Amino acid sequence: MALTKNISTQDEERFIASQLGKYYTLAHAAVANTGLNPTTVQSDKTVIGDRDDLAFDATLLRLFSMFPNDESAIGSLGSARIAAVNYFSIGGKKMKVILRGSGTDFMETIQSNSVPGNRVGFNGSFCGISYINLGLASQSPADPADVAPVGHVFAGGANVGGGRPSPDGFHVQYITGRGFSFGQGDATGGDGMGGLTPVIMKQPSGKVWRYGEQNQYNSDLPNGSNPPLNGPPGNDFEDYLIVRSNLQYAAQIEAREGKTILGFFPGRDIAVVIVQPKNPDDGGLSLDVYRDMLFQRGCEFAVGLDGSDSATLYDYKTKTFLVEPGSLKNNYLEVAAILTS
């Protein structure tokens, strides 16, 4: 008996077909600065010269696995718009966390951290603020002391930001010399953020779990089994689990919700960011679709950061905000992250 729910290839192809014209145009623009010629368009992909390892896959289904390993080329490629209003950014091999300062708004904070090696800046941890201070933030940037990130926040090895503990949330952190790490509970050092939403997590056993609204099991599940659809699967069913339920994930699944997803591919030692603004013109995609696209490309770790109109993406190469936060969020969001070379 299989308790599975996956988006069909036909559904993916249908969405992709509606976006190909836009993507071809933007893929050309994204590779124009690489200096690699000629650029030719084939029936299924845009190829830079004759090097398959530098191919943009215009069907999107193989997009993630085909980005180049060549570090200089990755830096040139930067960000690409993969749908009407959704962005995929080649990130980097390192991450640093920054905090908004007093009297400064969120976009200024990200933009002002423009230094060589920075690739993209994006919104980080969920943040809480009182109704009184929320009203004040509608007029001017909130005092950082009045904003409480969800989960511990680390920058440069120090616990900063006054985040409240989030033992049930998930974290991402980058520690120099050790690289990226992900897992349940708060960040503990380096540059990291806790309180995040699990999307994809490689388990100590080596299995890679996706997360979702309910537990889902593979087709090897014995007939007549009655595994739990929510919460821990238990020892009897853990080997069959392919999607683990998570309440925080379920709250962000809607297609029209803004989303910021950080994924990591250990085999390529590269982190990527996908950002979708709130209420996109093309209707957007559910968190399940983004999750499965990453999973099918070999992503072993992915977390959801603050969503809705907190979604933010800044490209340091072009000095452009590809996705801007809502005006109120711009005045009180506190935690941002930057992917660097």
C-alpha positions, -999 to 999 in steps of 0.1 A, spaced: 0 0 0 14 34 -10 6 66 8 23 90 -15 15 122 -32 38 136 -58 33 163 -85 31 146 -119 55 151 -146 26 164 -167 19 191 -142 55 202 -142 57 202 -179 25 222 -182 38 249 -159 71 249 -176 56 252 -210 37 283 -199 70 299 -188 95 289 -214 93 321 -236 101 342 -205 128 319 -193 146 317 -227 148 355 -228 161 358 -193 185 329 -196 201 347 -225 204 378 -204 219 359 -175 246 343 -196 254 374 -217 281 385 -193 300 353 -192 321 360 -224 315 325 -236 304 323 -272 286 313 -292 253 311 -273 228 288 -291 193 278 -283 183 241 -288 149 226 -285 153 219 -248 180 240 -234 201 271 -238 238 261 -242 268 283 -237 292 273 -264 295 235 -265 302 229 -228 274 208 -213 286 216 -178 277 253 -185 241 245 -197 210 264 -187 182 239 -188 152 257 -200 128 230 -190 135 237 -154 132 200 -145 170 196 -147 179 232 -139 195 226 -106 217 197 -116 231 214 -147 245 246 -132 283 249 -137 309 238 -113 332 264 -127 334 290 -99 340 320 -121 311 311 -144 288 307 -114 297 342 -103 289 355 -137 256 337 -140 242 352 -108 204 351 -106 178 339 -132 141 344 -133 127 310 -137 90 319 -139 69 351 -142 79 363 -108 100 335 -92 138 336 -89 165 311 -86 199 322 -76 232 304 -77 244 312 -43 278 304 -30 299 282 -8 297 303 23 270 322 43 271 351 67 243 365 88 237 402 93 213 422 115 194 454 109 207 483 129 189 511 147 174 537 123 179 516 93 154 497 72 158 461 60 166 468 24 192 494 34 208 468 57 212 443 28 222 468 2 249 484 24 267 451 28 280 452 -7 315 438 -6 335 417 -31 325 381 -30 289 387 -20 264 371 -44 229 374 -30 212 387 1 179 375 13 155 375 43 163 352 72 146 342 105 109 347 114 105 378 136 80 387 163 69 423 172 42 436 196 10 453 182 21 486 197 56 485 181 40 472 149 20 504 147 51 525 152 69 505 125 43 516 100 59 551 102 96 545 106 121 516 112 115 497 144 140 497 172 158 463 169 154 459 206 116 457 201 119 428 175 124 392 186 137 367 160 123 332 164 152 309 172 188 318 181 207 339 157 245 337 154 268 361 135 305 357 134 303 331 161 284 352 186 248 348 197 231 380 186 197 394 180 180 382 212 161 354 195 139 333 216 147 295 217 130 273 191 138 237 200 111 224 176 123 246 147 152 238 124 184 257 117 210 264 91 245 275 100 278 280 84 311 276 103 344 284 87 364 253 81 334 231 87 309 244 61 271 242 62 251 222 87 213 217 91 191 201 116 164 203 143 169 228 171 186 261 173 218 273 156 248 269 180 276 289 163 292 304 133 267 323 112 233 307 117 196 310 122 171 289 140 133 286 141 132 277 104 108 254 84 122 220 74 118 213 37 144 186 30 166 169 55 192 141 52 189 119 83 217 103 103 207 70 87 215 85 53 179 87 41 167 120 28 133 130 41 110 156 25 86 174 48 50 181 42 15 184 57 12 147 65 34 116 67 38 97 34 52 62 30 67 43 1 51 15 -18 70 -11 3 47 -5 32 31 -39 41 -6 -43 32 -28 -37 61 -4 -14 79 -19 16 97 10 40 101 5 75 117 -2 103 92 11 129 116 40 131 140 68 105 145 63 74 123 76 51 150 102 24 147 78 0 128 73 25 100 103 48 99 120 27 71 91 33 48 87 71 55 94 94 26 76 126 37 75 137 74 47 158 87 55 193 101 30 219 113 53 248 104 56 235 68 19 231 65 14 268 74 35 279 44 24 255 17 -1 278 -1 9 286 -37 3 324 -34 23 328 -2 57 344 -4 85 319 1 123 320 6 140 286 4 176 279 11 189 246 -4 223 229 -2 238 204 -25 267 187 -6 280 169 -37 286 203 -54 293 222 -22 269 249 -33 240 267 -17 211 281 -37 181 303 -30 146 303 -44 124 333 -37 88 338 -46 71 371 -36 36 371 -20 6 369 -44 26 366 -76 10 375 -109 13 339 -122 -4 324 -91 28 310 -77 38 275 -68 31 255 -36 60 247 -12 55 210 -23 64 219 -59 96 237 -49 105 209 -24 101 182 -51 120 201 -77 150 205 -53 147 169 -41 146 155 -76 178 175 -85 197 159 -56 193 185 -28 199 169 6 191 199 28 166 227 25 149 251 49 121 276 45 129 311 59 104 338 67 77 339 40 47 360 30 57 396 22 90 391 41 104 375 10 134 394 -2 162 389 -27 190 412 -36 216 405 -64 249 421 -55 262 417 -90 235 438 -106 228 459 -74 192 451 -78 164 440 -55 147 411 -75 121 407 -47 113 434 -22 96 430 12 64 447 20 67 483 33 59 474 69 82 443 69 109 465 55 107 486 87 110 458 112 126 426 97 159 421 116 178 391 102 192 387 67 217 363 52 242 366 24 256 338 3 292 345 -7 320 329 -28 
